[in-house]
Amino acid sequence: MKFSEETVKKINHFILCNVERNPNCISDVTQSHFGISKQTAAKYIGALEKENLIKKTSKGRYPNYQLVNEVSEFRYKEIPSLSEEKILVHDIAPLISGMKKNIVRAFDYAVSEMVNNVIDHSQAEDMQITVTKNAAWTQILVEDNGIGIFNKIQRDLNLDDPQNAIIELAKGKFTSDSKHHSGEGIFFTSKICDDFAIVSENLIYKGDKLGSMLEKQNINMEGTRVFLKMYNDSKIDPSDIFDEYSDLEKTPSFYKTKVPVKMLESGDVILVSRSQAKRLVHGFEKFKEVILDFSDVSEIGQGFADELFRVWQNEHPDIKLLPINACERVVKMIGHVLG
């Protein structure tokens, strides 16, 4: 059976987008998805292998396949004297020039912001940028050997826990140098990239256009690594993200933020105290609208809810607090304190 050119493109695209998740069963997955024979699936997998878009990493009845990566590395010294614009134009732009316009715009903004952060804040002696490209996605890794972003924010704000530093990043307006930085770079970068992550010490901050989350790892890594990933068929338009949270006719123009409340939890400690609520609302006065994402928060205490939704809200009546994704217990507690 001969497929149309459009169907062939769909089959190839499916293989390329799913081979990483199904390295040793991509043939079976492709068969099932399109209702084609094993021989037909093998034919298209073999064609992609001949084009050097995927490669076989093991033999046998169920061989492993993986995407073929093209890797470019750039190393930089004398960090304070670097120019993020020159790095973007001379090193990065040639590698992304043929991509979709929305992806180029996303990388232009993201790389510029992340490199600028290294230059101005990291206190690093070395920086490395690694660009990894394949038939499904492109990832840009920016890493330095500096003080570590979470450690620096913890020090600047005199926080007890570097985990709280991630909450400040998630809000979107933290900066230790307000004369030269708005503090918006990481917030918007996390939402215009398909996948975004910052790794420093034993903490990982992940984000995308839907929200953000905190993870912990067993190793303690010095410096900072920032992962920026865009899929080759990404439909994210940076303009849409900027429009969602900012409006040039409003003051401030970056008037809305979205905060993952779950990040405030530490271990098995739930959100019960007024001090936790005060930690959460730090910086909220810089916005006109704050979306409080209660995803994965199983409950909150009366003191926490009262401080947030009654005390703080009464003191700032011109700022909207909008809770979303709250479970029934959280909704009931918010209703209780509001009487």
N, C-alpha and C positions, 0 to 999 in steps of 0.2 A: 504493500500500500504506500502510495506516494503522498506525502503531506504538502500542504501549501507552504509558501515561504513564511507566512505569518505564524503558522503552527510550529514550524521548525524553530523559529526565533523564540517562541514560548517555551519549547522543550529545552533548548540550550540555556535560556535565561533561568529556568527552574533548576537545572542541574548546577549551574554556577552559584546560584543563591542558596542552595541547600546542601552542597557537598561538605561544607564544614561541619554541619550538624549531623550529617549521616555519612561519614567518610568510608565506612565499610559496607554500606547498604544503599548507596545512592542509586544503584541500578534498580533495586526492588522498590524504592520510594518513587522513582520516576515511572516505573511500570504501573504502579498502583494509582498514581495521580492522573496519568493520561489514559489509562486503560490500554496500554500497548504491550507488545510481547517483550520477553527478555532479550531476544536478539535485536529488536529495534532500539531498546534502551541502550544496549551495549554499543550499537552502531553510533549513536549520538555522543555517548561518553568517549568512545574511541576517536571521534572526529575532533572533539574539544582537546583531547590529549595530543593529537597530531598538530593542532594549532598552538600547542604549548600554553594553553590556558589552565589546564589541570594536569596533574602528574600522578602516576601510580607510585606509592611508597612501599607497598608490600604485595606479594603475589599470593596465590592460593585461590580457593573457591570464593572467598569474600575479600578481594584485595582492597586495600585502603587507597583513597584518592585525596588529594588536597589541591588547593588553588596554587598556581605558580606566582610567586611574589617577585616584584621588582623593587629592590631596596636601594635608596640613596641616603647617604649620611653626610652631615655637615657638622664640623666641630669649631667652636669659637672660644677665643681667649680674650683677655682684657675686656671683660663684660661691660663695665660702665661706659666705655667709649663706643660701643656698638650702636648701630642704627637699625631699628626693626624694619624700617622702610626699605633699606638696602638689602637686608636679608630676604625680605618678601619678594622684592623685584628681581634680584640676581639669582637667588637659590631656589625659592619655592615656586614662583610664577611659571617658570618653564616646565615644571613637572605637572602643573594642574591646568595649563592653558587650553587643552582640548576638551575639558569637562563641561558639563552643563553649567549655564550661567549662575544658577542658584547655588551650586556647589562651589564654584570659584568665589562667589561673594561671601559665602560662609567661611571658607578657608582664609580669604583675605582678612576678614574681620578677626577671626579666631586666632590666627597665627600672630597678627599684629599685636593683639591684646596680650597674649600669653608671653610673647618674647619681650614686650615692653615691661611686663611684670618682673621677668627675670632681671632685666637690665636695672630697673629702679629699686627693686625690693629684696632680691634674693641674697645679696652679699656673696654671690657665687664667683668662683674663679674660672669655672668652665661651664659651657653650655653645649649640648648636642641636640641636633634636630634630625630625626630619622623619618623619612617618607617611605611608606610601604604601599605599593599599588598592585592590584590584581584585577581580574575580570569582574569582580563583584563589588569591591570597595577600595577606598583609599584611606589610609590612616597616617596622621602626622603626630609624632611623639616629640614633645619638647621637654628636655630634662636638664637639671642643673645640680651642682654639688653644694648649694648654698645652705642657708639656715633652716630651710623647710617652711613652707607657707603656713601650715597650721601652727607651728611653733612660734613663728613671727607674730601672727595675729594674737595668739595667747599672751605673748609678752607685751605687745602694744596695748592690749585692753586689760592686762592684769587678770586674766581668767584663771580659774582653778584647773580647768580641764581643756586640753586642745580640741576635744570634741565640740566644745562650745564655739570654737573658732569657725567650724564648718557651718554652724547655724548662721553666723554673721555673713559668710559668703553667700549662703542660700538666700538671704534677704535682698542682697543686691546693691547696697550703697556703702559698704564698708571700705574705707581707705585710710591709710596712715599718712597720706600726703594729699590733702584735699585741694591744695593749690594746683597740683599737676594731674590728679586723677579723680575721676568721678566715682570710682568703685563699682561701676556697672559692668565691666568687661567680663568677669567670670559668670555673672548671672546670665547675660545674653548669650555668651559663648556656649554655655551648657544647654541652651534651648535651641540654638540654630544648628547644632551638630546632631547627627543621628545618634551617636554614642559619645559620651564625654565622661572623663574620669580624671580626678587628681589623686595621686598617691604620694603620701609623705608619712614618715615614721610608720606606725602600724595602722593608719587610717586611710580609707578610700572614700572619696566623695564622688558619687555618680549622679549624672543629670541628663535629662532630655526635655523635649518640649512639654511632656506631660507632668514632670515633677522631678524630684531629686531624692537621694537616699544616702545613708551612711553605712559603710561596712568596715569590719576590722579584719586584719590579717595577722598571721603568726609572726612574720618577720618584721623587724624594725628598720626601715629604709631611710637613709640620710638623704638630704636634698629633697627635690620635688620632681615628680614626673606628671606631665599632663598629656592625656590621650585625646586626640581629636579625630573622629571617624565619620566619614560620609559614605553611604552606599551609592553606587554609580547611577542608580535609578531614583535617588532621593527626590522627594517632592517638597521638602521643606523650603519655604521661601523666607529668607531672613527678614524681608520687609513685613511679612505678616506677623512675625514674632515681635518685631519692634513696635508695630501698630497695636498689638494686643496689650502691651504694657506701658506704652508711652503715647503722648499726644502733645504736639508742639503748641497747641492752643491752651494747654493747661499749665498751671504752675504748682508743683514742679512738672516738667514734661514727662519724666519717668515717674508716673504717679501711682502705679500699681505693682504689687509684688505678690508672690506666692510662696508661702513658707511651709515646709514639711515639719509638722509639730513632732512627729515621731523622733526626729533627730535629738530632741531635748531629753529623751529617755536615756538612762545609762544603766545597762545591765537589767536587773529585775526591778529597778526603782521606777514606779509609775509616777505620773504627773499629779502631785497632790498639794504642793506647797505654793504659797504666795511668792516665795523667792524664785521658784522655777518660772512662774508667770512673768515676774519682773525681768528675768533673764531673756525670756522670749520676746517681750515687747520692746526691748532695747532697739532704738532706731526706727520704730514704727512711725514716729512723728514726722519722718521724712517723706511719708507717702500720704496719698489721699484714700487709698483703698488697699487693704491687706487681706488676701485670701489665705485662710488657715486650713491647710490640708491635714485632716485627721486620719488619713489612711493608716491602717494597722495599729491605731491607738485604741486599746481595748476599754480603757476607762480613764477618767480624770477625777481628781478630788474636789471637794467643795471650795477649799481655799484657793486652789489654782483657778477654777472656773470663775469664782467671784472676783478675784483680782484682775482677771483678764477681761471678762465680759460685762462687769458692772463698774468696778472701781476705775480701771484704766479707760474704759469706754466713756464713762461719765466725765472724765477729765479731758477727753479728746473727742467731743461730739461731732466734729467735722471730719473725722476719719472713720471710714466704714471697715468693720471687721466682718468678714464673710466666711463662716465655717463651712467646709465641704467634706464629703466622704466620711462623715461622723457616724459611728455605730449607734445603736439605740441607747446604750448606757451613757454615752457622751452627750447625745442630744437631750436626754432627760436631765442630766446634771446642768447643762447650759440653761435649759428651761427653768430649772429649780432656782438658780441664782438670779434669774431675771424676773422671777416671781409672776 
